[in-house]
Amino acid sequence: MEIASRPSFPAYLFLFLPPLFWSSNFILGRALVDRVPPWTLNTGRFVVAAVILIPLLLYRQGWPAVPRKFIAPLVLMSLTGVFAFNAVLYTGLHYTTAINATLVNAATPVTTAGLAWLLIAEKMTGRRILGIFLSFAGIGWIVSQGSLQTLASLHFNPGDIIIFFATALWGFYCVMAKPLMQYFSPLALTAMTTGIGAVFLLPAAFFELALTPAQFGGYELLAILYLGIFPSFLSFLLWNRSVLTFGPGRATLVYNTIPFFAIILSAIFLGERLMLYQGVGGAVIIAGVVIGTSDRVS
């Protein structure tokens, strides 16, 4: 799809809503960590999303015909973005610090832009490079608590390589979405990849539950329902729509707002104090996103 003008306000709203919803994962994940194991929680959210998306697709458009040449890309998108991304990210977190993970994860826009250039020949503009730099600087300012000395004292380890691999998985998901949406609608693509990913996740959850006890009360079920509706169904649908509008390299810049949104939600719902350095870093991140995504695409 060709875009002749700058993105509209609704386009930016659709772009910023997914990271806002994704940031709530940190709050709910913190609350559920001792009740529901990670593979089971991840399976639950995407099964809920698939149960919503597939009937919605059938009602709105019907199940699309899938040419044979698109089967492998659809499966790869499902395996990278739905099935493997969170699992690899959680694995990396076992071997590195939260600060290191946040910084390495902030490389996602760079990884995605590189994959977009390599796989679909998406151009890298000066505005986008500036946006990437600003968003990364904002992340660094937040995780270092405004101290350059703290940044200079960081040490990287093998867990950071695993986290970086996770950024490549997400980048691949985003890059593959754009050419596939030349044939499928955002709703169809989101429903199919979520459904396929949920099918792959179910055996992992059954295996995990056989080894690890879980608590499923009303609170846990409501939390899984929320995760399935907002950070999964709605976020992935709006995200794929944003990738179609902005392109994967530009859209992924907004990914770095997730830590800032998590800080805001923690202040609102957990009573954590919002610090000045966090506000400054968040403003720099958002400025980087706006600058990096506002260039015209022809």
Secondary structure, 3 states (H helix, E strand, C coil): CCCCCCCCHHHHHHHHHHHHHHHHHHHHHHHHCCCCCHHHHHHHHHHHHHHHHHHHHHHHCCCCCCCHHHHHHHHHHHHHHHHHHHHHHHHHHCCCCHHHHHHHHCCHHHHHHHHHHHHHCCCCCHHHHHHHHHHHHHHHHHHCCCCHHHHHCCCCCHHHHHHHHHHHHHHHHHHHHHHHCCCCCHHHHHHHHHHHHHHHHHHHHHHHHHHCCCCCCHHHHHHHHHHHHHHHHHHHHHHHHHHHHHCHHHHHHHHHHHHHHHHHHHHHHCCCCCCHHHHHHHHHHHHHHHHHHCCCCC
